[in-house]
Amino acid sequence: MSVTIIKPKDRAEWLEHRKSGIGSSEVASILGLNPYESPYALWRRKKGLDEPKDETFAMKAGHYLEDAVSRFWMDETGREVIKSSAGDWLFVNKEKDFMRVSPDRTFWLPDMPRNNVNKGILEIKTTQATIDPEDLPKHWFVQIQYQLGVAEFEQGSLAWLSAGRDFGYIDITLVPNFYAWVCEEVERFWTYNIIGGVEPEAVSVEDIVKKYARHTDGKIIETTEEVLEAYTELKGVKEELKALEERKENLEEKIKLSFGDAEAISYGGKTLATWKAAKDSEKFDSKLFCKEHPDMERQYMMTVPGSRRFLLK
């Protein structure tokens, strides 16, 4: 096999290993198939220009629920997950060590001798979305294909838990031609963009804000007819929204005038709306504090970078 297995002593060491290459969760970003991260955003993160992603509650919950989803999968398929595969470890390509993956679990292929070859990869997902097995999220499919290829396995399975109540899975086999193309794109990104330091193109507004946090004073560029069309359409949309907002405010005012001191209004026994005061709360009076302690105000002043503001002319 042209792959080696690395078992770090702890999660911190595992995270360090992940920095030294492209993991399966990052491949879809390179290919422009990740709805949550662009190639440029990934490049910034890998180059250390942006902080690593913070673990959100959803990410932590997904990690904790991996064991439960794998149990659902075993119940449904009758296959056996390899217990020792739980945890933080990596498959690393020996020739191209920037290609490295950390499967959620591996499992024994049924009706075959149990050895290092006859294994499959189980990728586990938790989501709030409804998943159609015939139309998988593209970034999920790319992820498991990369895992299978790097680990040199042919069989895999993708299992998911939707909204905490619906379980599903689909078996996936390695598609060699697709994996070969993925490898080319990953190697190009690693060599040209990461090692070579060439910035990928900014493809989203978030990318533009990161790349150009400040405008260049006095700089004006001549745009395209396509952008002019978008500008014209947006002007019309804003006028429509303005009219709708005015209508909304007038209707709200008409309804509120009927309340008096009541907390709710009803018609035919059905509650139509409520209008209640929120509970009293305490708030720090910063203006009074600064007025009475001007020296301390200066001590705690800080510069906050201004953000770019979009205005339609």
Kinemage of the C-alpha trace (Angstrom):
@kinemage 1
@onewidth
@group {chain A} dominant
@subgroup {mainchain}
@vectorlist {calphas} color= white
{ca met a 1} P 0.000 0.000 0.000
{ca ser a 2} L 1.187 3.525 -0.779
{ca val a 3} L -0.506 4.898 2.320
{ca thr a 4} L 0.631 5.144 5.912
{ca ile a 5} L -1.419 5.442 9.092
{ca ile a 6} L -0.627 8.102 11.683
{ca lys a 7} L -2.075 7.869 15.185
{ca pro a 8} L -1.356 11.110 17.087
{ca lys a 9} L -1.056 10.990 20.863
{ca asp a 10} L -3.854 13.543 21.327
{ca arg a 11} L -6.247 15.827 19.446
{ca ala a 12} L -3.851 18.769 19.514
{ca glu a 13} L -1.215 16.726 17.677
{ca trp a 14} L -3.879 15.504 15.237
{ca leu a 15} L -4.833 19.104 14.450
{ca glu a 16} L -1.192 19.896 13.742
{ca his a 17} L -0.982 16.984 11.302
{ca arg a 18} L -4.070 18.299 9.507
{ca lys a 19} L -2.326 21.626 8.891
{ca ser a 20} L 0.316 19.855 6.820
{ca gly a 21} L -1.993 18.870 4.005
{ca ile a 22} L -5.438 18.807 2.472
{ca gly a 23} L -8.082 16.890 4.399
{ca ser a 24} L -11.277 15.432 2.995
{ca ser a 25} L -13.447 18.193 4.482
{ca glu a 26} L -11.414 20.768 2.517
{ca val a 27} L -11.498 19.194 -0.942
{ca ala a 28} L -14.967 20.456 -1.847
{ca ser a 29} L -13.780 23.996 -1.075
{ca ile a 30} L -10.936 23.608 -3.573
{ca leu a 31} L -13.407 22.410 -6.208
{ca gly a 32} L -15.855 25.243 -5.506
{ca leu a 33} L -18.479 22.775 -4.278
{ca asn a 34} L -18.566 23.733 -0.594
{ca pro a 35} L -21.463 26.094 0.171
{ca tyr a 36} L -19.748 27.160 3.405
{ca glu a 37} L -16.198 27.956 2.257
{ca ser a 38} L -14.671 29.240 -0.980
{ca pro a 39} L -11.227 28.340 -2.384
{ca tyr a 40} L -9.989 31.791 -1.377
{ca ala a 41} L -11.296 31.452 2.196
{ca leu a 42} L -9.657 28.018 2.483
{ca trp a 43} L -6.383 29.429 1.140
{ca arg a 44} L -6.394 32.214 3.729
{ca arg a 45} L -7.034 29.733 6.514
{ca lys a 46} L -4.318 27.311 5.352
{ca lys a 47} L -1.819 30.176 5.003
{ca gly a 48} L -2.569 31.353 8.534
{ca leu a 49} L -4.049 34.692 7.421
{ca asp a 50} L -7.311 33.846 9.186
{ca glu a 51} L -7.822 32.059 12.472
{ca pro a 52} L -8.782 28.361 12.379
{ca lys a 53} L -12.500 27.718 12.417
{ca asp a 54} L -13.990 27.738 15.893
{ca glu a 55} L -15.855 24.593 16.825
{ca thr a 56} L -19.526 25.515 16.836
{ca phe a 57} L -22.182 23.806 18.916
{ca ala a 58} L -23.438 22.036 15.779
{ca met a 59} L -19.926 20.747 15.011
{ca lys a 60} L -19.454 19.535 18.577
{ca ala a 61} L -22.874 17.885 18.579
{ca gly a 62} L -22.061 16.162 15.306
{ca his a 63} L -18.847 14.813 16.790
{ca tyr a 64} L -20.629 13.523 19.904
{ca leu a 65} L -23.368 11.908 17.822
{ca glu a 66} L -21.008 9.959 15.564
{ca asp a 67} L -21.228 6.883 17.766
{ca ala a 68} L -25.028 6.997 17.830
{ca val a 69} L -25.305 7.343 14.044
{ca ser a 70} L -22.829 4.516 13.530
{ca arg a 71} L -25.024 2.325 15.742
{ca phe a 72} L -28.070 3.191 13.637
{ca trp a 73} L -26.045 2.263 10.572
{ca met a 74} L -25.011 -1.106 12.040
{ca asp a 75} L -28.609 -1.865 12.984
{ca glu a 76} L -29.783 -1.024 9.460
{ca thr a 77} L -27.049 -2.803 7.499
{ca gly a 78} L -26.022 -5.678 9.769
{ca arg a 79} L -22.367 -4.731 9.197
{ca glu a 80} L -19.777 -4.200 11.899
{ca val a 81} L -17.958 -0.943 12.558
{ca ile a 82} L -14.349 -1.418 13.658
{ca lys a 83} L -14.297 -0.092 17.218
{ca ser a 84} L -10.651 0.975 17.089
{ca ser a 85} L -11.404 3.283 14.143
{ca ala a 86} L -13.144 5.797 16.407
{ca gly a 87} L -10.909 8.690 17.345
{ca asp a 88} L -8.430 11.089 15.745
{ca trp a 89} L -6.074 9.419 13.269
{ca leu a 90} L -5.052 9.806 9.627
{ca phe a 91} L -4.383 7.992 6.369
{ca val a 92} L -1.506 9.750 4.576
{ca asn a 93} L -0.368 9.170 0.995
{ca lys a 94} L 3.330 8.202 1.123
{ca glu a 95} L 4.269 9.869 -2.175
{ca lys a 96} L 2.110 12.969 -1.793
{ca asp a 97} L 1.968 13.443 1.950
{ca phe a 98} L -0.220 16.545 1.628
{ca met a 99} L -3.063 14.161 0.813
{ca arg a 100} L -4.365 13.027 4.197
{ca val a 101} L -7.759 11.967 5.495
{ca ser a 102} L -9.370 11.147 8.846
{ca pro a 103} L -12.433 8.910 8.325
{ca asp a 104} L -15.134 8.963 10.976
{ca arg a 105} L -15.148 5.169 11.111
{ca thr a 106} L -14.088 2.118 9.124
{ca phe a 107} L -16.019 -1.133 8.869
{ca trp a 108} L -15.450 -4.746 7.891
{ca leu a 109} L -16.647 -5.710 4.449
{ca pro a 110} L -19.213 -8.498 4.870
{ca asp a 111} L -18.435 -12.106 3.928
{ca met a 112} L -14.730 -11.387 3.458
{ca pro a 113} L -11.581 -12.193 5.456
{ca arg a 114} L -10.865 -9.526 8.045
{ca asn a 115} L -7.615 -7.866 7.043
{ca asn a 116} L -6.285 -4.403 6.205
{ca val a 117} L -7.583 -4.635 2.653
{ca asn a 118} L -11.174 -5.735 3.213
{ca lys a 119} L -12.387 -2.597 4.917
{ca gly a 120} L -14.748 0.221 4.050
{ca ile a 121} L -15.079 3.830 5.163
{ca leu a 122} L -18.130 5.116 7.017
{ca glu a 123} L -18.653 8.867 6.779
{ca ile a 124} L -21.156 10.241 9.313
{ca lys a 125} L -23.229 13.414 9.051
{ca thr a 126} L -25.745 15.196 11.254
{ca thr a 127} L -27.888 17.833 9.573
{ca gln a 128} L -31.124 19.774 9.827
{ca ala a 129} L -31.787 19.278 6.111
{ca thr a 130} L -33.859 16.544 4.497
{ca ile a 131} L -31.497 14.356 2.461
{ca asp a 132} L -32.394 12.679 -0.813
{ca pro a 133} L -30.111 9.648 -1.327
{ca glu a 134} L -30.451 10.141 -5.083
{ca asp a 135} L -29.298 13.752 -4.839
{ca leu a 136} L -26.603 13.916 -2.181
{ca pro a 137} L -24.951 17.211 -1.234
{ca lys a 138} L -21.995 17.522 -3.596
{ca his a 139} L -19.511 18.300 -0.830
{ca trp a 140} L -20.487 15.079 0.964
{ca phe a 141} L -19.894 12.965 -2.139
{ca val a 142} L -16.525 14.613 -2.848
{ca gln a 143} L -15.436 14.075 0.743
{ca ile a 144} L -16.012 10.336 0.797
{ca gln a 145} L -14.503 9.854 -2.675
{ca tyr a 146} L -11.294 11.538 -1.501
{ca gln a 147} L -11.266 9.437 1.659
{ca leu a 148} L -11.671 6.199 -0.278
{ca gly a 149} L -8.974 7.119 -2.768
{ca val a 150} L -6.353 8.221 -0.242
{ca ala a 151} L -7.043 5.214 2.023
{ca glu a 152} L -6.973 2.909 -1.046
{ca phe a 153} L -10.378 1.422 -0.278
{ca glu a 154} L -13.081 0.763 -2.847
{ca gln a 155} L -16.177 0.606 -0.651
{ca gly a 156} L -17.716 3.244 1.561
{ca ser a 157} L -20.994 4.252 3.121
{ca leu a 158} L -22.465 7.633 3.958
{ca ala a 159} L -24.847 7.758 6.948
{ca trp a 160} L -26.786 10.753 8.224
{ca leu a 161} L -29.174 11.815 10.939
{ca ser a 162} L -31.604 14.561 9.876
{ca ala a 163} L -33.100 16.886 12.484
{ca gly a 164} L -32.398 14.288 15.160
{ca arg a 165} L -35.200 12.004 14.006
{ca asp a 166} L -34.650 10.692 10.457
{ca phe a 167} L -31.835 8.264 9.668
{ca gly a 168} L -30.597 7.409 6.209
{ca tyr a 169} L -27.590 5.954 4.472
{ca ile a 170} L -26.258 5.106 1.024
{ca asp a 171} L -23.373 2.884 -0.043
{ca ile a 172} L -20.792 4.561 -2.253
{ca thr a 173} L -18.003 2.996 -4.299
{ca leu a 174} L -14.815 4.681 -5.433
{ca val a 175} L -15.069 6.283 -8.881
{ca pro a 176} L -11.440 6.065 -10.122
{ca asn a 177} L -11.677 8.651 -12.915
{ca phe a 178} L -13.399 11.158 -10.653
{ca tyr a 179} L -10.865 10.571 -7.877
{ca ala a 180} L -7.989 11.060 -10.331
{ca trp a 181} L -9.420 14.438 -11.331
{ca val a 182} L -9.881 15.408 -7.682
{ca cys a 183} L -6.235 14.510 -7.014
{ca glu a 184} L -5.099 16.758 -9.863
{ca glu a 185} L -7.059 19.691 -8.473
{ca val a 186} L -5.839 19.088 -4.919
{ca glu a 187} L -2.209 18.837 -6.038
{ca arg a 188} L -2.549 21.985 -8.149
{ca phe a 189} L -4.025 23.900 -5.208
{ca trp a 190} L -1.386 22.655 -2.776
{ca thr a 191} L 1.562 23.283 -5.112
{ca tyr a 192} L 0.452 26.479 -6.824
{ca asn a 193} L -1.631 28.199 -4.145
{ca ile a 194} L -0.361 26.931 -0.785
{ca ile a 195} L 3.335 26.291 -1.488
{ca gly a 196} L 3.562 28.842 -4.289
{ca gly a 197} L 1.557 31.421 -2.365
{ca val a 198} L -0.656 32.429 -5.294
{ca glu a 199} L -4.019 33.772 -4.150
{ca pro a 200} L -7.100 32.074 -5.609
{ca glu a 201} L -9.683 34.343 -7.186
{ca ala a 202} L -12.196 35.985 -4.874
{ca val a 203} L -15.583 34.537 -5.830
{ca ser a 204} L -17.950 35.834 -3.141
{ca val a 205} L -18.742 39.076 -1.358
{ca glu a 206} L -17.224 37.571 1.794
{ca asp a 207} L -13.996 36.963 -0.172
{ca ile a 208} L -13.956 40.564 -1.408
{ca val a 209} L -14.407 41.902 2.127
{ca lys a 210} L -11.521 39.739 3.368
{ca lys a 211} L -9.242 40.627 0.470
{ca tyr a 212} L -10.145 44.303 0.252
{ca ala a 213} L -11.282 45.335 3.725
{ca arg a 214} L -10.628 48.961 2.760
{ca his a 215} L -11.375 50.801 -0.467
{ca thr a 216} L -8.736 52.707 -2.441
{ca asp a 217} L -9.446 56.444 -2.210
{ca gly a 218} L -10.340 57.989 -5.548
{ca lys a 219} L -10.286 54.700 -7.461
{ca ile a 220} L -13.177 54.233 -9.900
{ca ile a 221} L -13.487 51.334 -12.335
{ca glu a 222} L -15.631 51.104 -15.458
{ca thr a 223} L -17.957 48.134 -15.008
{ca thr a 224} L -19.694 45.790 -17.461
{ca glu a 225} L -23.147 45.776 -19.046
{ca glu a 226} L -24.020 42.748 -16.914
{ca val a 227} L -23.344 44.702 -13.726
{ca leu a 228} L -25.255 47.690 -15.152
{ca glu a 229} L -28.274 45.418 -15.674
{ca ala a 230} L -27.998 44.183 -12.080
{ca tyr a 231} L -27.776 47.783 -10.878
{ca thr a 232} L -30.888 48.793 -12.812
{ca glu a 233} L -32.845 45.791 -11.553
{ca leu a 234} L -31.740 46.412 -7.978
{ca lys a 235} L -32.894 50.023 -8.165
{ca gly a 236} L -36.349 48.768 -9.165
{ca val a 237} L -36.403 46.162 -6.402
{ca lys a 238} L -35.471 48.764 -3.782
{ca glu a 239} L -38.336 51.006 -4.934
{ca glu a 240} L -40.754 48.076 -4.631
{ca leu a 241} L -39.433 47.265 -1.150
{ca lys a 242} L -39.760 50.886 -0.081
{ca ala a 243} L -43.410 50.909 -1.137
{ca leu a 244} L -44.042 47.607 0.647
{ca glu a 245} L -42.317 48.863 3.805
{ca glu a 246} L -44.495 51.987 3.850
{ca arg a 247} L -47.601 49.846 3.377
{ca lys a 248} L -46.453 47.522 6.161
{ca glu a 249} L -45.946 50.432 8.573
{ca asn a 250} L -49.377 51.897 7.784
{ca leu a 251} L -51.104 48.553 8.361
{ca glu a 252} L -49.204 47.980 11.616
{ca glu a 253} L -50.187 51.450 12.854
{ca lys a 254} L -53.845 50.826 12.018
{ca ile a 255} L -53.804 47.557 13.970
{ca lys a 256} L -51.920 49.023 16.965
{ca leu a 257} L -54.417 51.877 17.264
{ca ser a 258} L -57.085 49.303 18.111
{ca phe a 259} L -55.251 47.970 21.182
{ca gly a 260} L -55.542 50.714 23.753
{ca asp a 261} L -54.080 49.164 26.911
{ca ala a 262} L -54.980 45.578 25.916
{ca glu a 263} L -52.264 42.989 25.499
{ca ala a 264} L -54.035 41.225 22.621
{ca ile a 265} L -56.777 41.597 20.030
{ca ser a 266} L -59.037 38.832 18.771
{ca tyr a 267} L -61.777 38.223 16.241
{ca gly a 268} L -64.328 35.475 16.521
{ca gly a 269} L -62.439 34.053 19.480
{ca lys a 270} L -59.146 33.777 17.556
{ca thr a 271} L -56.170 35.825 18.756
{ca leu a 272} L -54.889 37.974 15.908
{ca ala a 273} L -51.996 39.828 17.520
{ca thr a 274} L -50.364 40.771 20.818
{ca trp a 275} L -48.615 43.981 21.869
{ca lys a 276} L -46.923 43.593 25.210
{ca ala a 277} L -44.112 45.457 26.939
{ca ala a 278} L -40.881 43.568 27.487
{ca lys a 279} L -39.598 43.024 31.013
{ca asp a 280} L -37.545 45.828 32.535
{ca ser a 281} L -33.808 45.368 32.188
{ca glu a 282} L -30.672 47.074 33.469
{ca lys a 283} L -28.297 48.826 31.078
{ca phe a 284} L -24.910 50.397 31.651
{ca asp a 285} L -25.145 54.165 31.083
{ca ser a 286} L -21.948 54.675 29.111
{ca lys a 287} L -22.672 58.328 28.311
{ca leu a 288} L -23.077 59.248 32.000
{ca phe a 289} L -19.972 57.245 32.915
{ca cys a 290} L -17.859 59.028 30.299
{ca lys a 291} L -19.221 62.410 31.393
{ca glu a 292} L -18.338 61.816 35.035
{ca his a 293} L -15.015 59.995 34.360
{ca pro a 294} L -13.497 61.519 31.196
{ca asp a 295} L -9.955 60.332 32.068
{ca met a 296} L -11.102 56.729 32.298
{ca glu a 297} L -12.993 57.091 29.008
{ca arg a 298} L -9.753 57.863 27.158
{ca gln a 299} L -8.021 54.961 28.879
{ca tyr a 300} L -10.479 52.463 27.442
{ca met a 301} L -10.873 53.933 23.966
{ca met a 302} L -9.941 51.650 21.049
{ca thr a 303} L -9.850 51.998 17.289
{ca val a 304} L -12.403 49.888 15.425
{ca pro a 305} L -11.684 49.429 11.695
{ca gly a 306} L -14.476 50.805 9.557
{ca ser a 307} L -16.298 48.358 7.333
{ca arg a 308} L -17.101 48.960 3.671
{ca arg a 309} L -20.583 50.397 3.202
{ca phe a 310} L -22.484 49.717 -0.007
{ca leu a 311} L -24.589 52.634 -1.285
{ca leu a 312} L -26.656 52.647 -4.456
{ca lys a 313} L -26.506 55.985 -6.297
